[in-house]
């Protein structure tokens, strides 16, 4: 293998939890972001890998709708550093 590249894009929701015992998270804005990376290997010894993409091959877009439809989560995550669960 002489080169490799990868890219991905994501949507992150900015959420607000109103005060109250039976409150539900309210979506405020969806932020879209992406990244891209590419690397290539030298064809001569020592066959070192180097980045062939720019550190600026990433970005975000705050122009999404205000108060979008709530996101649909498919999993629950656990943060071991905070010792708590994030639930949908």
Backbone atoms as SQL, in Angstrom:
CREATE TABLE atoms (id INTEGER PRIMARY KEY, chain TEXT, resi INTEGER, resn TEXT, atom TEXT, x REAL, y REAL, z REAL);
INSERT INTO atoms VALUES
  (1, 'A', 1, 'UNK', 'N', 0.854, -1.178, 0.000),
  (2, 'A', 1, 'UNK', 'CA', 0.000, 0.000, 0.000),
  (3, 'A', 1, 'UNK', 'C', 0.895, 1.234, 0.000),
  (4, 'A', 2, 'UNK', 'N', 0.624, 2.147, -0.938),
  (5, 'A', 2, 'UNK', 'CA', 1.429, 3.363, -1.059),
  (6, 'A', 2, 'UNK', 'C', 0.727, 4.618, -0.590),
  (7, 'A', 3, 'UNK', 'N', -0.599, 4.547, -0.426),
  (8, 'A', 3, 'UNK', 'CA', -1.330, 5.722, 0.036),
  (9, 'A', 3, 'UNK', 'C', -2.644, 5.285, 0.681),
  (10, 'A', 4, 'UNK', 'N', -3.165, 6.182, 1.487),
  (11, 'A', 4, 'UNK', 'CA', -4.441, 5.921, 2.154),
  (12, 'A', 4, 'UNK', 'C', -5.130, 7.264, 2.390),
  (13, 'A', 5, 'UNK', 'N', -6.451, 7.271, 2.291),
  (14, 'A', 5, 'UNK', 'CA', -7.180, 8.488, 2.637),
  (15, 'A', 5, 'UNK', 'C', -8.504, 8.103, 3.305),
  (16, 'A', 6, 'UNK', 'N', -9.033, 9.028, 4.046),
  (17, 'A', 6, 'UNK', 'CA', -10.285, 8.794, 4.768),
  (18, 'A', 6, 'UNK', 'C', -11.004, 10.122, 4.930),
  (19, 'A', 7, 'UNK', 'N', -12.322, 10.036, 5.023),
  (20, 'A', 7, 'UNK', 'CA', -13.122, 11.238, 5.259),
  (21, 'A', 7, 'UNK', 'C', -14.407, 10.829, 5.958),
  (22, 'A', 8, 'UNK', 'N', -14.975, 11.771, 6.670),
  (23, 'A', 8, 'UNK', 'CA', -16.247, 11.513, 7.335),
  (24, 'A', 8, 'UNK', 'C', -16.925, 12.828, 7.626),
  (25, 'A', 9, 'UNK', 'N', -18.228, 12.770, 7.839),
  (26, 'A', 9, 'UNK', 'CA', -18.984, 13.965, 8.202),
  (27, 'A', 9, 'UNK', 'C', -19.967, 13.596, 9.312),
  (28, 'A', 10, 'UNK', 'N', -20.316, 14.578, 10.112),
  (29, 'A', 10, 'UNK', 'CA', -21.108, 14.341, 11.307),
  (30, 'A', 10, 'UNK', 'C', -22.119, 15.464, 11.508),
  (31, 'A', 11, 'UNK', 'N', -23.126, 15.190, 12.310),
  (32, 'A', 11, 'UNK', 'CA', -24.060, 16.204, 12.766),
  (33, 'A', 11, 'UNK', 'C', -24.065, 16.183, 14.288),
  (34, 'A', 12, 'UNK', 'N', -23.868, 17.326, 14.900),
  (35, 'A', 12, 'UNK', 'CA', -23.856, 17.450, 16.356),
  (36, 'A', 12, 'UNK', 'C', -24.971, 18.408, 16.754),
  (37, 'A', 13, 'UNK', 'N', -25.779, 17.998, 17.714),
  (38, 'A', 13, 'UNK', 'CA', -26.888, 18.833, 18.162),
  (39, 'A', 13, 'UNK', 'C', -26.506, 19.582, 19.424),
  (40, 'A', 14, 'UNK', 'N', -26.761, 20.879, 19.434),
  (41, 'A', 14, 'UNK', 'CA', -26.639, 21.699, 20.624),
  (42, 'A', 14, 'UNK', 'C', -27.985, 21.593, 21.336),
  (43, 'A', 15, 'UNK', 'N', -27.965, 21.064, 22.569),
  (44, 'A', 15, 'UNK', 'CA', -29.207, 20.771, 23.283),
  (45, 'A', 15, 'UNK', 'C', -29.286, 21.604, 24.563),
  (46, 'A', 16, 'UNK', 'N', -30.500, 21.848, 25.006),
  (47, 'A', 16, 'UNK', 'CA', -30.778, 22.571, 26.248),
  (48, 'A', 16, 'UNK', 'C', -31.727, 21.729, 27.088),
  (49, 'A', 17, 'UNK', 'N', -31.417, 21.615, 28.378),
  (50, 'A', 17, 'UNK', 'CA', -32.289, 20.897, 29.303),
  (51, 'A', 17, 'UNK', 'C', -32.919, 21.919, 30.244),
  (52, 'A', 18, 'UNK', 'N', -34.204, 22.220, 30.060),
  (53, 'A', 18, 'UNK', 'CA', -34.868, 23.181, 30.940),
  (54, 'A', 18, 'UNK', 'C', -34.902, 22.656, 32.377),
  (55, 'A', 19, 'UNK', 'N', -35.014, 23.548, 33.360),
  (56, 'A', 19, 'UNK', 'CA', -35.113, 23.094, 34.742),
  (57, 'A', 19, 'UNK', 'C', -36.415, 22.331, 34.970),
  (58, 'A', 20, 'UNK', 'N', -36.398, 21.457, 35.951),
  (59, 'A', 20, 'UNK', 'CA', -37.597, 20.688, 36.282),
  (60, 'A', 20, 'UNK', 'C', -37.311, 19.200, 36.269),
  (61, 'A', 21, 'UNK', 'N', -37.996, 18.474, 37.118),
  (62, 'A', 21, 'UNK', 'CA', -37.769, 17.045, 37.253),
  (63, 'A', 21, 'UNK', 'C', -38.172, 16.222, 36.053),
  (64, 'A', 22, 'UNK', 'N', -39.154, 16.653, 35.299),
  (65, 'A', 22, 'UNK', 'CA', -39.609, 15.863, 34.156),
  (66, 'A', 22, 'UNK', 'C', -39.244, 16.532, 32.826),
  (67, 'A', 23, 'UNK', 'N', -38.199, 17.365, 32.835),
  (68, 'A', 23, 'UNK', 'CA', -37.777, 18.080, 31.628),
  (69, 'A', 23, 'UNK', 'C', -37.178, 17.123, 30.605),
  (70, 'A', 24, 'UNK', 'N', -37.261, 17.515, 29.362),
  (71, 'A', 24, 'UNK', 'CA', -36.657, 16.787, 28.249),
  (72, 'A', 24, 'UNK', 'C', -35.705, 17.731, 27.516),
  (73, 'A', 25, 'UNK', 'N', -34.650, 17.154, 26.930),
  (74, 'A', 25, 'UNK', 'CA', -33.733, 17.964, 26.149),
  (75, 'A', 25, 'UNK', 'C', -34.449, 18.570, 24.947),
  (76, 'A', 26, 'UNK', 'N', -34.124, 19.835, 24.666),
  (77, 'A', 26, 'UNK', 'CA', -34.700, 20.559, 23.542),
  (78, 'A', 26, 'UNK', 'C', -33.568, 20.879, 22.565),
  (79, 'A', 27, 'UNK', 'N', -33.669, 20.464, 21.289),
  (80, 'A', 27, 'UNK', 'CA', -32.618, 20.799, 20.320),
  (81, 'A', 27, 'UNK', 'C', -32.661, 22.290, 19.971),
  (82, 'A', 28, 'UNK', 'N', -31.503, 22.930, 20.011),
  (83, 'A', 28, 'UNK', 'CA', -31.415, 24.355, 19.695),
  (84, 'A', 28, 'UNK', 'C', -30.845, 24.566, 18.296),
  (85, 'A', 29, 'UNK', 'N', -29.821, 23.808, 17.951),
  (86, 'A', 29, 'UNK', 'CA', -29.202, 23.953, 16.633),
  (87, 'A', 29, 'UNK', 'C', -28.437, 22.684, 16.289),
  (88, 'A', 30, 'UNK', 'N', -28.421, 22.353, 15.002),
  (89, 'A', 30, 'UNK', 'CA', -27.612, 21.248, 14.502),
  (90, 'A', 30, 'UNK', 'C', -26.375, 21.829, 13.831),
  (91, 'A', 31, 'UNK', 'N', -25.205, 21.328, 14.223),
  (92, 'A', 31, 'UNK', 'CA', -23.939, 21.767, 13.650),
  (93, 'A', 31, 'UNK', 'C', -23.410, 20.626, 12.791),
  (94, 'A', 32, 'UNK', 'N', -23.145, 20.912, 11.530),
  (95, 'A', 32, 'UNK', 'CA', -22.598, 19.918, 10.618),
  (96, 'A', 32, 'UNK', 'C', -21.093, 20.130, 10.511),
  (97, 'A', 33, 'UNK', 'N', -20.307, 19.048, 10.608),
  (98, 'A', 33, 'UNK', 'CA', -18.857, 19.177, 10.487),
  (99, 'A', 33, 'UNK', 'C', -18.274, 17.966, 9.781),
  (100, 'A', 34, 'UNK', 'N', -17.046, 18.131, 9.258),
  (101, 'A', 34, 'UNK', 'CA', -16.411, 17.078, 8.482),
  (102, 'A', 34, 'UNK', 'C', -14.897, 17.135, 8.641),
  (103, 'A', 35, 'UNK', 'N', -14.238, 16.070, 8.234),
  (104, 'A', 35, 'UNK', 'CA', -12.773, 16.034, 8.186),
  (105, 'A', 35, 'UNK', 'C', -12.344, 15.154, 7.017),
  (106, 'A', 36, 'UNK', 'N', -11.112, 15.351, 6.578),
  (107, 'A', 36, 'UNK', 'CA', -10.514, 14.570, 5.507),
  (108, 'A', 36, 'UNK', 'C', -9.034, 14.437, 5.798),
  (109, 'A', 37, 'UNK', 'N', -8.474, 13.280, 5.550),
  (110, 'A', 37, 'UNK', 'CA', -7.042, 13.079, 5.726),
  (111, 'A', 37, 'UNK', 'C', -6.504, 12.131, 4.675),
  (112, 'A', 38, 'UNK', 'N', -5.278, 12.394, 4.227),
  (113, 'A', 38, 'UNK', 'CA', -4.616, 11.530, 3.252),
  (114, 'A', 38, 'UNK', 'C', -3.141, 11.432, 3.619),
  (115, 'A', 39, 'UNK', 'N', -2.588, 10.260, 3.378),
  (116, 'A', 39, 'UNK', 'CA', -1.186, 10.023, 3.665),
  (117, 'A', 39, 'UNK', 'C', -0.599, 9.175, 2.540),
  (118, 'A', 40, 'UNK', 'N', 0.682, 9.387, 2.267),
  (119, 'A', 40, 'UNK', 'CA', 1.345, 8.583, 1.241),
  (120, 'A', 40, 'UNK', 'C', 2.692, 8.117, 1.773),
  (121, 'A', 41, 'UNK', 'N', 3.149, 6.999, 1.214),
  (122, 'A', 41, 'UNK', 'CA', 4.404, 6.404, 1.658),
  (123, 'A', 41, 'UNK', 'C', 5.467, 6.608, 0.598),
  (124, 'A', 42, 'UNK', 'N', 6.675, 6.903, 1.040),
  (125, 'A', 42, 'UNK', 'CA', 7.802, 7.065, 0.130),
  (126, 'A', 42, 'UNK', 'C', 8.060, 5.751, -0.610),
  (127, 'A', 43, 'UNK', 'N', 8.451, 5.839, -1.858),
  (128, 'A', 43, 'UNK', 'CA', 8.731, 4.629, -2.640),
  (129, 'A', 43, 'UNK', 'C', 10.176, 4.171, -2.494),
  (130, 'A', 44, 'UNK', 'N', 10.956, 4.914, -1.694),
  (131, 'A', 44, 'UNK', 'CA', 12.341, 4.520, -1.428),
  (132, 'A', 44, 'UNK', 'C', 12.546, 4.371, 0.069),
  (133, 'A', 45, 'UNK', 'N', 13.572, 3.602, 0.437),
  (134, 'A', 45, 'UNK', 'CA', 13.872, 3.382, 1.858),
  (135, 'A', 45, 'UNK', 'C', 14.085, 4.726, 2.528),
  (136, 'A', 46, 'UNK', 'N', 13.623, 4.940, 3.725),
  (137, 'A', 46, 'UNK', 'CA', 13.038, 3.998, 4.674),
  (138, 'A', 46, 'UNK', 'C', 11.517, 3.855, 4.559),
  (139, 'A', 47, 'UNK', 'N', 10.924, 4.188, 3.431),
  (140, 'A', 47, 'UNK', 'CA', 9.490, 4.011, 3.179),
  (141, 'A', 47, 'UNK', 'C', 8.619, 4.705, 4.230),
  (142, 'A', 48, 'UNK', 'N', 9.006, 5.907, 4.559),
  (143, 'A', 48, 'UNK', 'CA', 8.295, 6.682, 5.587),
  (144, 'A', 48, 'UNK', 'C', 6.960, 7.193, 5.064),
  (145, 'A', 49, 'UNK', 'N', 5.988, 7.271, 5.956),
  (146, 'A', 49, 'UNK', 'CA', 4.662, 7.825, 5.640),
  (147, 'A', 49, 'UNK', 'C', 4.667, 9.323, 5.919),
  (148, 'A', 50, 'UNK', 'N', 3.961, 10.074, 5.115),
  (149, 'A', 50, 'UNK', 'CA', 3.815, 11.512, 5.358),
  (150, 'A', 50, 'UNK', 'C', 2.396, 11.939, 4.978),
  (151, 'A', 51, 'UNK', 'N', 1.937, 12.981, 5.651),
  (152, 'A', 51, 'UNK', 'CA', 0.605, 13.515, 5.353),
  (153, 'A', 51, 'UNK', 'C', 0.645, 14.254, 4.026),
  (154, 'A', 52, 'UNK', 'N', -0.302, 13.930, 3.160),
  (155, 'A', 52, 'UNK', 'CA', -0.380, 14.629, 1.882),
  (156, 'A', 52, 'UNK', 'C', -1.610, 15.530, 1.821),
  (157, 'A', 53, 'UNK', 'N', -2.378, 15.558, 2.905),
  (158, 'A', 53, 'UNK', 'CA', -3.526, 16.463, 2.983),
  (159, 'A', 53, 'UNK', 'C', -3.164, 17.639, 3.878),
  (160, 'A', 54, 'UNK', 'N', -3.972, 18.653, 3.828),
  (161, 'A', 54, 'UNK', 'CA', -3.734, 19.863, 4.597),
  (162, 'A', 54, 'UNK', 'C', -4.407, 19.765, 5.965),
  (163, 'A', 55, 'UNK', 'N', -3.818, 20.377, 7.005),
  (164, 'A', 55, 'UNK', 'CA', -4.495, 20.412, 8.315),
  (165, 'A', 55, 'UNK', 'C', -5.825, 21.166, 8.264),
  (166, 'A', 56, 'UNK', 'N', -6.042, 21.906, 7.190),
  (167, 'A', 56, 'UNK', 'CA', -7.299, 22.649, 7.072),
  (168, 'A', 56, 'UNK', 'C', -8.364, 21.871, 6.305),
  (169, 'A', 57, 'UNK', 'N', -8.127, 20.588, 6.032),
  (170, 'A', 57, 'UNK', 'CA', -9.120, 19.759, 5.344),
  (171, 'A', 57, 'UNK', 'C', -10.195, 19.307, 6.335),
  (172, 'A', 58, 'UNK', 'N', -10.838, 20.284, 6.914),
  (173, 'A', 58, 'UNK', 'CA', -11.920, 20.047, 7.863),
  (174, 'A', 58, 'UNK', 'C', -12.775, 21.313, 7.890),
  (175, 'A', 59, 'UNK', 'N', -13.937, 21.216, 8.464),
  (176, 'A', 59, 'UNK', 'CA', -14.765, 22.408, 8.532),
  (177, 'A', 59, 'UNK', 'C', -16.080, 22.136, 9.231),
  (178, 'A', 60, 'UNK', 'N', -16.859, 23.177, 9.396),
  (179, 'A', 60, 'UNK', 'CA', -18.146, 23.071, 10.059),
  (180, 'A', 60, 'UNK', 'C', -19.098, 24.089, 9.469),
  (181, 'A', 61, 'UNK', 'N', -20.361, 23.886, 9.738),
  (182, 'A', 61, 'UNK', 'CA', -21.400, 24.759, 9.206),
  (183, 'A', 61, 'UNK', 'C', -22.416, 25.012, 10.305),
  (184, 'A', 62, 'UNK', 'N', -22.539, 26.273, 10.720),
  (185, 'A', 62, 'UNK', 'CA', -23.499, 26.655, 11.750),
  (186, 'A', 62, 'UNK', 'C', -24.799, 27.174, 11.148),
  (187, 'A', 63, 'UNK', 'N', -24.946, 27.041, 9.847),
  (188, 'A', 63, 'UNK', 'CA', -26.103, 27.606, 9.175),
  (189, 'A', 63, 'UNK', 'C', -27.327, 26.701, 9.208),
  (190, 'A', 64, 'UNK', 'N', -27.289, 25.664, 10.030),
  (191, 'A', 64, 'UNK', 'CA', -28.439, 24.766, 10.110),
  (192, 'A', 64, 'UNK', 'C', -29.650, 25.463, 10.707),
  (193, 'A', 65, 'UNK', 'N', -30.771, 24.791, 10.635),
  (194, 'A', 65, 'UNK', 'CA', -32.015, 25.346, 11.162),
  (195, 'A', 65, 'UNK', 'C', -31.934, 25.576, 12.664),
  (196, 'A', 66, 'UNK', 'N', -32.518, 26.689, 13.101),
  (197, 'A', 66, 'UNK', 'CA', -32.712, 26.887, 14.529),
  (198, 'A', 66, 'UNK', 'C', -33.840, 25.978, 14.978),
  (199, 'A', 67, 'UNK', 'N', -33.699, 25.392, 16.132),
  (200, 'A', 67, 'UNK', 'CA', -34.705, 24.512, 16.715),
  (201, 'A', 67, 'UNK', 'C', -35.103, 23.386, 15.753),
  (202, 'A', 68, 'UNK', 'N', -34.115, 22.566, 15.339),
  (203, 'A', 68, 'UNK', 'CA', -34.421, 21.466, 14.419),
  (204, 'A', 68, 'UNK', 'C', -35.208, 20.361, 15.126),
  (205, 'A', 69, 'UNK', 'N', -35.677, 19.410, 14.355),
  (206, 'A', 69, 'UNK', 'CA', -36.358, 18.250, 14.934),
  (207, 'A', 69, 'UNK', 'C', -35.382, 17.518, 15.849),
  (208, 'A', 70, 'UNK', 'N', -35.875, 16.934, 16.933),
  (209, 'A', 70, 'UNK', 'CA', -34.971, 16.230, 17.846),
  (210, 'A', 70, 'UNK', 'C', -34.226, 15.097, 17.147),
  (211, 'A', 71, 'UNK', 'N', -32.967, 14.891, 17.529),
  (212, 'A', 71, 'UNK', 'CA', -32.204, 13.781, 16.948),
  (213, 'A', 71, 'UNK', 'C', -32.745, 12.447, 17.449),
  (214, 'A', 72, 'UNK', 'N', -32.499, 11.396, 16.695),
  (215, 'A', 72, 'UNK', 'CA', -32.879, 10.046, 17.092),
  (216, 'A', 72, 'UNK', 'C', -31.606, 9.291, 17.437),
  (217, 'A', 73, 'UNK', 'N', -31.424, 8.934, 18.707),
  (218, 'A', 73, 'UNK', 'CA', -30.241, 8.212, 19.134),
  (219, 'A', 73, 'UNK', 'C', -30.463, 6.717, 18.999),
  (220, 'A', 74, 'UNK', 'N', -29.410, 6.020, 18.638),
  (221, 'A', 74, 'UNK', 'CA', -29.500, 4.569, 18.508),
  (222, 'A', 74, 'UNK', 'C', -28.684, 3.852, 19.568),
  (223, 'A', 75, 'UNK', 'N', -28.025, 4.596, 20.470),
  (224, 'A', 75, 'UNK', 'CA', -27.176, 3.963, 21.477),
  (225, 'A', 75, 'UNK', 'C', -27.087, 4.836, 22.720),
  (226, 'A', 76, 'UNK', 'N', -26.615, 4.238, 23.785),
  (227, 'A', 76, 'UNK', 'CA', -26.332, 4.928, 25.035),
  (228, 'A', 76, 'UNK', 'C', -24.833, 4.814, 25.266),
  (229, 'A', 77, 'UNK', 'N', -24.173, 5.905, 25.631),
  (230, 'A', 77, 'UNK', 'CA', -22.728, 5.865, 25.838),
  (231, 'A', 77, 'UNK', 'C', -22.395, 6.054, 27.312),
  (232, 'A', 78, 'UNK', 'N', -21.221, 5.557, 27.684),
  (233, 'A', 78, 'UNK', 'CA', -20.746, 5.670, 29.056),
  (234, 'A', 78, 'UNK', 'C', -19.433, 6.436, 29.060),
  (235, 'A', 79, 'UNK', 'N', -19.318, 7.467, 29.890),
  (236, 'A', 79, 'UNK', 'CA', -18.101, 8.257, 30.020),
  (237, 'A', 79, 'UNK', 'C', -17.395, 7.829, 31.293),
  (238, 'A', 80, 'UNK', 'N', -16.337, 7.037, 31.152),
  (239, 'A', 80, 'UNK', 'CA', -15.645, 6.518, 32.330),
  (240, 'A', 80, 'UNK', 'C', -14.907, 7.613, 33.093),
  (241, 'A', 81, 'UNK', 'N', -14.484, 8.684, 32.411),
  (242, 'A', 81, 'UNK', 'CA', -13.796, 9.785, 33.101),
  (243, 'A', 81, 'UNK', 'C', -14.739, 10.499, 34.066),
  (244, 'A', 82, 'UNK', 'N', -16.005, 10.624, 33.680),
  (245, 'A', 82, 'UNK', 'CA', -16.985, 11.300, 34.531),
  (246, 'A', 82, 'UNK', 'C', -17.813, 10.324, 35.346),
  (247, 'A', 83, 'UNK', 'N', -17.656, 9.028, 35.055),
  (248, 'A', 83, 'UNK', 'CA', -18.411, 7.963, 35.714),
  (249, 'A', 83, 'UNK', 'C', -19.913, 8.212, 35.626),
  (250, 'A', 84, 'UNK', 'N', -20.375, 8.488, 34.399),
  (251, 'A', 84, 'UNK', 'CA', -21.807, 8.671, 34.206),
  (252, 'A', 84, 'UNK', 'C', -22.234, 8.178, 32.836),
  (253, 'A', 85, 'UNK', 'N', -23.523, 7.959, 32.694),
  (254, 'A', 85, 'UNK', 'CA', -24.093, 7.516, 31.436),
  (255, 'A', 85, 'UNK', 'C', -24.716, 8.701, 30.711),
  (256, 'A', 86, 'UNK', 'N', -24.643, 8.651, 29.402),
  (257, 'A', 86, 'UNK', 'CA', -25.352, 9.602, 28.559),
  (258, 'A', 86, 'UNK', 'C', -26.493, 8.834, 27.929),
  (259, 'A', 87, 'UNK', 'N', -27.682, 9.222, 28.220),
  (260, 'A', 87, 'UNK', 'CA', -28.837, 8.476, 27.727),
  (261, 'A', 87, 'UNK', 'C', -29.626, 9.304, 26.728),
  (262, 'A', 88, 'UNK', 'N', -30.267, 8.632, 25.808),
  (263, 'A', 88, 'UNK', 'CA', -31.084, 9.366, 24.839),
  (264, 'A', 88, 'UNK', 'C', -32.312, 9.964, 25.488);
